[in-house]
Amino acid sequence: MVHIVDDFLPANLHAQLQNLMMGYEFPWHFSRAVSHQQDKGQYYFVHNVYGCSETDRSYDAPGIVESRYFEKMEAIIHFIEEKLKFQTHRLLRIRCNMYTNQNINVAHDQHVDHQQPHMTAIYYLNTNNGPTTIGDEDVESVANRLVLFDGLIEHNSNLQTDVPQRVNININMIGKFLST
């Protein structure tokens, strides 16, 4: 099941994150591959916030905070737990993604972020015409929208052509929904 929540964060918190990540001073790092495979010459920019070290990416490796912006991103997890009645057992990764407008519509390769059972959340910082495809369903990129889904469902990003950048936050975690 895919959970989509619009107006996910309070407007002031969304604006703070949007201004931070879409501003000139947020540190982005170039990546030659969008998914685990080379994507036909496509690229994007990332900012790793939390995850396993590059030398030990095993599922059981302890996570490390990789960014001074961790606390700002961690607020999203709080709202996932509160709004979706989800209990996080283990945080696997938080990564910020920025796709620049390359003036072409491209669907990147489908992939899963981790091979073991987990949940994937994508939080959208801006509205654009580059959806996220989850299985065979397109989820539109709408500012202040969160989508949460079973991380073992293959998904992919799609390049936008209507704005200079497509920015989102990807969170992978282990947990469960609480009974109501």
Backbone as CSV, one residue per row, in Angstrom:
resi,resn,N_x,N_y,N_z,CA_x,CA_y,CA_z,C_x,C_y,C_z
1,MET,0.828,-1.180,0.000,0.000,0.000,0.000,0.873,1.244,0.000
2,VAL,0.477,2.228,-0.779,1.185,3.496,-0.862,0.371,4.536,-0.091
3,HIS,0.989,5.172,0.882,0.350,6.207,1.686,0.831,7.562,1.177
4,ILE,-0.091,8.426,0.806,0.244,9.769,0.330,-0.416,10.768,1.263
5,VAL,0.389,11.698,1.795,-0.130,12.710,2.706,0.289,14.085,2.185
6,ASP,-0.692,14.886,1.804,-0.421,16.261,1.380,-0.397,17.174,2.595
7,ASP,0.227,18.340,2.439,0.388,19.295,3.547,0.946,18.568,4.771
8,PHE,2.014,17.815,4.532,2.543,16.903,5.547,3.144,17.628,6.743
9,LEU,4.000,18.593,6.497,4.637,19.334,7.596,3.910,20.650,7.815
10,PRO,3.997,21.211,9.018,3.485,22.563,9.213,4.155,23.496,8.194
11,ALA,3.406,24.470,7.705,3.892,25.340,6.627,5.228,26.002,6.955
12,ASN,5.421,26.424,8.204,6.683,27.088,8.556,7.871,26.125,8.500
13,LEU,7.674,24.877,8.899,8.763,23.896,8.841,9.082,23.529,7.396
14,HIS,8.037,23.371,6.584,8.266,23.096,5.170,9.055,24.246,4.528
15,ALA,8.665,25.480,4.814,9.356,26.647,4.238,10.817,26.695,4.676
16,GLN,11.093,26.350,5.933,12.477,26.336,6.410,13.310,25.315,5.635
17,LEU,12.761,24.099,5.479,13.488,23.068,4.739,13.657,23.452,3.275
18,GLN,12.609,23.984,2.686,12.670,24.388,1.281,13.714,25.482,1.074
19,ASN,13.707,26.502,1.933,14.690,27.586,1.816,16.110,27.076,2.018
20,LEU,16.283,26.163,2.956,17.596,25.593,3.212,18.098,24.806,2.004
21,MET,17.302,23.837,1.572,17.784,22.891,0.555,17.773,23.454,-0.854
22,MET,16.974,24.461,-1.107,16.930,25.038,-2.442,17.698,26.348,-2.510
23,GLY,18.402,26.656,-1.419,19.232,27.856,-1.372,20.625,27.586,-1.912
24,TYR,21.411,28.614,-1.975,22.743,28.521,-2.565,23.779,27.858,-1.668
25,GLU,23.541,27.773,-0.377,24.573,27.293,0.534,24.443,25.831,0.924
26,PHE,23.365,25.158,0.533,23.220,23.747,0.895,24.243,22.933,0.107
27,PRO,25.018,22.063,0.778,26.100,21.331,0.103,25.617,20.087,-0.655
28,TRP,25.565,20.182,-1.962,25.192,19.054,-2.822,26.437,18.407,-3.386
29,HIS,26.374,17.085,-3.617,27.504,16.328,-4.146,27.063,15.595,-5.408
30,PHE,27.854,15.707,-6.446,27.548,15.111,-7.742,27.592,13.585,-7.666
31,SER,26.618,12.924,-8.301,26.609,11.467,-8.402,26.374,11.078,-9.859
32,ARG,27.205,10.187,-10.374,27.115,9.764,-11.780,25.991,8.768,-12.040
33,ALA,25.415,8.199,-10.999,24.367,7.185,-11.178,23.180,7.524,-10.293
34,VAL,21.981,7.430,-10.861,20.780,7.760,-10.110,20.315,6.581,-9.265
35,SER,20.371,5.377,-9.808,20.042,4.187,-9.023,21.330,3.404,-8.825
36,HIS,21.210,2.155,-8.451,22.407,1.340,-8.201,23.168,1.046,-9.490
37,GLN,22.547,1.263,-10.619,23.194,1.040,-11.910,23.405,2.388,-12.586
38,GLN,24.361,2.430,-13.508,24.529,3.634,-14.302,23.254,3.873,-15.090
39,ASP,22.769,5.068,-15.109,21.502,5.397,-15.747,21.694,6.103,-17.087
40,LYS,22.284,5.440,-18.023,22.367,5.950,-19.394,22.880,7.389,-19.438
41,GLY,23.903,7.676,-18.657,24.487,9.005,-18.648,23.763,10.018,-17.790
42,GLN,22.707,9.610,-17.097,21.989,10.551,-16.245,22.725,10.711,-14.917
43,TYR,22.506,11.816,-14.274,23.178,12.139,-13.028,22.221,12.898,-12.119
44,TYR,22.643,13.072,-10.890,21.919,13.913,-9.947,22.863,14.337,-8.845
45,PHE,22.352,15.082,-7.883,23.154,15.557,-6.770,22.529,15.024,-5.484
46,VAL,23.380,14.651,-4.530,22.903,14.074,-3.281,23.544,14.787,-2.097
47,HIS,22.897,14.626,-0.976,23.450,15.057,0.307,23.077,13.966,1.294
48,ASN,24.059,13.194,1.731,23.814,12.114,2.683,23.703,12.709,4.086
49,VAL,22.603,12.387,4.743,22.339,12.918,6.078,22.620,11.864,7.139
50,TYR,22.208,10.631,6.872,22.369,9.546,7.838,22.463,8.239,7.074
51,GLY,23.337,7.349,7.539,23.428,6.033,6.907,24.660,5.283,7.349
52,CYS,24.924,4.220,6.626,26.101,3.397,6.880,27.293,4.011,6.181
53,SER,28.473,3.735,6.699,29.675,4.245,6.058,29.837,3.607,4.687
54,GLU,30.566,4.241,3.820,30.775,3.715,2.468,31.549,2.397,2.488
55,THR,32.339,2.157,3.527,33.114,0.919,3.579,32.328,-0.243,4.163
56,ASP,31.245,0.036,4.901,30.429,-1.042,5.468,28.961,-0.709,5.266
57,ARG,28.407,-1.124,4.138,27.021,-0.811,3.804,26.095,-1.989,4.096
58,SER,26.532,-2.908,4.965,25.681,-4.049,5.285,24.456,-3.579,6.058
59,TYR,23.427,-4.379,5.981,22.133,-4.043,6.572,22.226,-3.863,8.085
60,ASP,23.116,-4.607,8.737,23.224,-4.546,10.188,24.255,-3.545,10.686
61,ALA,24.925,-2.867,9.772,25.941,-1.909,10.190,25.279,-0.748,10.934
62,PRO,25.931,-0.259,11.980,25.344,0.876,12.697,25.344,2.117,11.809
63,GLY,24.288,2.882,11.915,24.208,4.106,11.129,25.004,5.222,11.771
64,ILE,25.418,6.151,10.935,26.163,7.302,11.432,25.530,8.575,10.868
65,VAL,25.572,9.622,11.659,25.115,10.927,11.201,26.203,11.476,10.284
66,GLU,25.823,11.812,9.051,26.787,12.270,8.057,26.649,13.752,7.739
67,SER,25.688,14.430,8.360,25.432,15.819,8.012,25.039,16.621,9.240
68,ARG,25.431,17.861,9.236,25.029,18.757,10.331,23.549,19.099,10.266
69,TYR,22.862,18.683,9.191,21.436,18.961,9.018,20.555,17.805,9.500
70,PHE,21.143,16.839,10.174,20.389,15.668,10.626,19.160,16.052,11.443
71,GLU,19.309,16.932,12.410,18.183,17.281,13.279,17.034,17.898,12.494
72,LYS,17.328,18.678,11.473,16.268,19.277,10.654,15.495,18.200,9.897
73,MET,16.192,17.175,9.400,15.552,16.104,8.639,14.829,15.119,9.565
74,GLU,15.349,14.977,10.760,14.778,14.045,11.732,13.340,14.418,12.097
75,ALA,13.000,15.687,11.968,11.635,16.130,12.262,10.622,15.422,11.367
76,ILE,11.006,15.084,10.152,10.097,14.389,9.233,9.701,13.039,9.829
77,ILE,10.648,12.346,10.444,10.361,11.039,11.050,9.337,11.199,12.173
78,HIS,9.490,12.234,12.968,8.514,12.499,14.039,7.106,12.621,13.462
79,PHE,6.958,13.352,12.372,5.628,13.539,11.784,5.122,12.269,11.114
80,ILE,6.013,11.436,10.581,5.596,10.130,10.045,4.993,9.300,11.176
81,GLU,5.685,9.274,12.293,5.198,8.499,13.435,3.866,9.039,13.942
82,GLU,3.753,10.348,14.020,2.540,10.970,14.567,1.361,10.870,13.591
83,LYS,1.557,11.285,12.352,0.438,11.353,11.402,0.020,9.992,10.852
84,LEU,0.987,9.094,10.676,0.675,7.795,10.078,0.636,6.668,11.105
85,LYS,0.795,7.012,12.376,0.789,6.008,13.451,1.783,4.893,13.134
86,PHE,3.013,5.324,12.839,4.087,4.408,12.463,5.143,4.445,13.557
87,GLN,5.616,3.280,13.959,6.661,3.184,14.977,7.966,2.802,14.298
88,THR,8.934,3.704,14.360,10.244,3.452,13.753,11.089,2.638,14.722
89,HIS,11.592,1.489,14.239,12.489,0.660,15.043,13.945,0.974,14.742
90,ARG,14.216,1.246,13.463,15.597,1.499,13.067,15.627,2.386,11.836
91,LEU,16.410,3.414,11.909,16.625,4.300,10.774,17.778,3.744,9.953
92,LEU,17.557,3.564,8.647,18.596,3.027,7.774,19.348,4.126,7.030
93,ARG,18.588,5.081,6.482,19.252,6.112,5.685,18.341,7.319,5.517
94,ILE,18.962,8.498,5.482,18.307,9.728,5.042,19.221,10.327,3.986
95,ARG,18.644,10.566,2.806,19.423,11.155,1.716,18.568,12.215,1.032
96,CYS,19.165,13.362,0.794,18.511,14.428,0.033,18.928,14.287,-1.425
97,ASN,17.971,14.500,-2.327,18.220,14.342,-3.760,17.836,15.615,-4.501
98,MET,18.682,16.002,-5.458,18.365,17.122,-6.338,18.643,16.707,-7.777
99,TYR,17.608,16.792,-8.599,17.709,16.494,-10.026,17.618,17.828,-10.759
100,THR,18.589,18.114,-11.604,18.553,19.358,-12.363,17.782,19.137,-13.661
101,ASN,17.207,20.208,-14.164,16.441,20.150,-15.407,17.412,19.896,-16.557
102,GLN,17.233,18.763,-17.229,18.091,18.396,-18.357,17.332,18.496,-19.681
103,ASN,16.144,19.111,-19.640,15.299,19.350,-20.812,14.883,18.084,-21.544
104,ILE,14.831,16.975,-20.828,14.331,15.722,-21.402,13.555,14.974,-20.325
105,ASN,12.524,14.254,-20.739,11.798,13.383,-19.809,12.504,12.042,-19.804
106,VAL,13.015,11.645,-18.662,13.696,10.359,-18.522,13.181,9.672,-17.267
107,ALA,12.806,8.411,-17.413,12.478,7.580,-16.261,13.745,6.808,-15.910
108,HIS,14.253,7.005,-14.714,15.454,6.283,-14.301,15.122,4.815,-14.067
109,ASP,16.152,3.992,-13.929,15.951,2.560,-13.723,15.228,2.289,-12.409
110,GLN,14.304,1.336,-12.431,13.627,0.925,-11.199,14.624,0.221,-10.288
111,HIS,14.436,0.374,-8.989,15.347,-0.202,-8.009,14.654,-0.254,-6.649
112,VAL,15.286,-0.936,-5.709,14.935,-0.849,-4.298,16.171,-0.325,-3.579
113,ASP,15.963,0.417,-2.505,17.092,1.035,-1.807,17.868,0.049,-0.949
114,HIS,17.181,-0.936,-0.388,17.789,-1.987,0.433,17.104,-3.299,0.082
115,GLN,17.811,-4.399,0.223,17.251,-5.701,-0.137,16.387,-6.313,0.965
116,GLN,16.558,-5.880,2.202,15.802,-6.420,3.321,14.510,-5.608,3.518
117,PRO,13.506,-6.191,4.188,12.246,-5.469,4.414,12.474,-4.129,5.119
118,HIS,11.853,-3.100,4.584,11.937,-1.758,5.151,10.835,-0.905,4.539
119,MET,10.695,0.296,5.020,9.758,1.270,4.462,10.567,2.416,3.858
120,THR,10.040,2.966,2.780,10.666,4.114,2.133,9.702,5.284,2.189
121,ALA,10.207,6.426,2.607,9.434,7.667,2.604,10.137,8.651,1.682
122,ILE,9.356,9.354,0.888,9.893,10.427,0.048,9.100,11.683,0.378
123,TYR,9.829,12.720,0.745,9.227,14.009,1.060,9.642,14.996,-0.031
124,TYR,8.659,15.655,-0.629,8.905,16.550,-1.765,9.012,17.998,-1.302
125,LEU,10.092,18.662,-1.682,10.303,20.055,-1.322,9.671,21.017,-2.309
126,ASN,9.515,20.598,-3.565,8.924,21.496,-4.555,8.017,20.729,-5.519
127,THR,7.121,21.471,-6.138,6.202,20.913,-7.120,6.856,20.953,-8.493
128,ASN,6.747,19.850,-9.232,7.323,19.783,-10.575,6.679,18.627,-11.334
129,ASN,7.004,18.499,-12.613,6.386,17.455,-13.435,7.210,16.166,-13.513
130,GLY,8.112,15.951,-12.563,8.882,14.705,-12.485,8.334,13.817,-11.383
131,PRO,7.461,12.873,-11.712,6.881,12.024,-10.666,7.862,10.974,-10.159
132,THR,7.477,10.315,-9.078,8.138,9.099,-8.615,7.239,7.947,-9.039
133,THR,7.800,6.975,-9.719,7.030,5.800,-10.100,7.275,4.725,-9.053
134,ILE,6.190,4.251,-8.434,6.257,3.205,-7.405,5.482,2.024,-7.960
135,GLY,6.211,0.951,-8.310,5.581,-0.137,-9.038,5.150,0.390,-10.381
136,ASP,3.844,0.420,-10.634,3.347,0.992,-11.892,2.511,2.248,-11.649
137,GLU,2.609,2.828,-10.440,1.845,4.025,-10.083,2.753,5.243,-10.034
138,ASP,2.345,6.307,-10.727,3.078,7.566,-10.663,2.539,8.409,-9.525
139,VAL,3.438,8.879,-8.665,3.087,9.802,-7.589,3.688,11.145,-7.970
140,GLU,2.824,12.128,-8.150,3.275,13.449,-8.574,4.109,14.117,-7.489
141,SER,5.109,14.864,-7.921,5.946,15.639,-7.008,5.213,16.927,-6.663
142,VAL,4.708,16.991,-5.445,3.955,18.148,-4.970,4.626,18.637,-3.694
143,ALA,4.908,19.917,-3.642,5.559,20.487,-2.466,4.797,20.141,-1.199
144,ASN,5.529,19.734,-0.175,5.008,19.381,1.157,4.156,18.116,1.124
145,ARG,4.437,17.221,0.206,3.777,15.905,0.140,4.765,14.855,0.629
146,LEU,4.243,13.875,1.354,5.039,12.715,1.748,4.369,11.470,1.191
147,VAL,5.172,10.583,0.638,4.687,9.270,0.219,5.478,8.241,1.013
148,LEU,4.773,7.257,1.578,5.385,6.185,2.361,4.922,4.868,1.772
149,PHE,5.886,3.954,1.501,5.539,2.683,0.873,6.525,1.596,1.258
150,ASP,6.122,0.363,1.007,6.978,-0.797,1.248,8.230,-0.646,0.399
151,GLY,9.375,-0.593,1.044,10.635,-0.365,0.350,11.062,-1.475,-0.578
152,LEU,10.401,-2.624,-0.543,10.731,-3.701,-1.470,9.978,-3.571,-2.797
153,ILE,9.121,-2.561,-2.915,8.476,-2.270,-4.202,9.467,-1.460,-5.035
154,GLU,9.732,-1.924,-6.236,10.649,-1.188,-7.097,10.051,0.182,-7.417
155,HIS,10.922,1.163,-7.462,10.502,2.534,-7.736,11.596,3.257,-8.501
156,ASN,11.243,4.401,-9.037,12.236,5.208,-9.755,11.820,6.664,-9.805
157,SER,12.809,7.499,-9.985,12.580,8.928,-10.179,12.423,9.185,-11.679
158,ASN,11.852,10.320,-11.988,11.683,10.775,-13.363,12.133,12.225,-13.432
159,LEU,12.910,12.559,-14.444,13.379,13.936,-14.575,12.220,14.879,-14.865
160,GLN,12.345,16.083,-14.344,11.375,17.140,-14.576,11.865,18.031,-15.711
161,THR,10.923,18.710,-16.362,11.282,19.637,-17.437,10.691,21.027,-17.225
162,ASP,9.955,21.228,-16.142,9.241,22.493,-15.968,9.871,23.457,-14.964
163,VAL,10.774,22.988,-14.136,11.439,23.855,-13.157,12.930,23.518,-13.156
164,PRO,13.775,24.422,-12.649,15.225,24.170,-12.677,15.678,22.956,-11.876
165,GLN,14.984,22.645,-10.767,15.422,21.528,-9.936,14.234,20.809,-9.318
166,ARG,14.431,19.521,-9.093,13.463,18.658,-8.401,14.164,18.214,-7.129
167,VAL,13.610,18.542,-5.954,14.306,18.286,-4.694,13.404,17.472,-3.773
168,ASN,13.973,16.407,-3.200,13.225,15.597,-2.247,14.165,15.012,-1.198
169,ILE,13.545,14.466,-0.169,14.279,13.792,0.906,13.800,12.353,0.925
170,ASN,14.734,11.413,0.863,14.433,9.984,0.858,14.843,9.410,2.217
171,ILE,13.897,8.715,2.862,14.163,8.120,4.174,13.851,6.632,4.099
172,ASN,14.782,5.803,4.536,14.576,4.353,4.619,14.637,3.966,6.088
173,MET,13.629,3.169,6.526,13.547,2.800,7.940,12.836,1.483,8.108
174,ILE,13.077,0.891,9.243,12.395,-0.341,9.630,11.409,0.035,10.734
175,GLY,10.219,-0.483,10.647,9.223,-0.198,11.665,7.907,-0.851,11.329
176,LYS,6.866,-0.426,12.025,5.545,-0.999,11.792,4.463,0.022,12.088
177,PHE,3.321,-0.188,11.482,2.159,0.649,11.768,1.528,0.151,13.063
178,LEU,1.112,1.081,13.887,0.475,0.740,15.143,-1.005,0.473,14.901
179,SER,-1.558,-0.433,15.661,-2.993,-0.713,15.554,-3.778,0.474,16.067
180,THR,-4.946,0.695,15.480,-5.761,1.830,15.924,-6.846,1.365,16.871
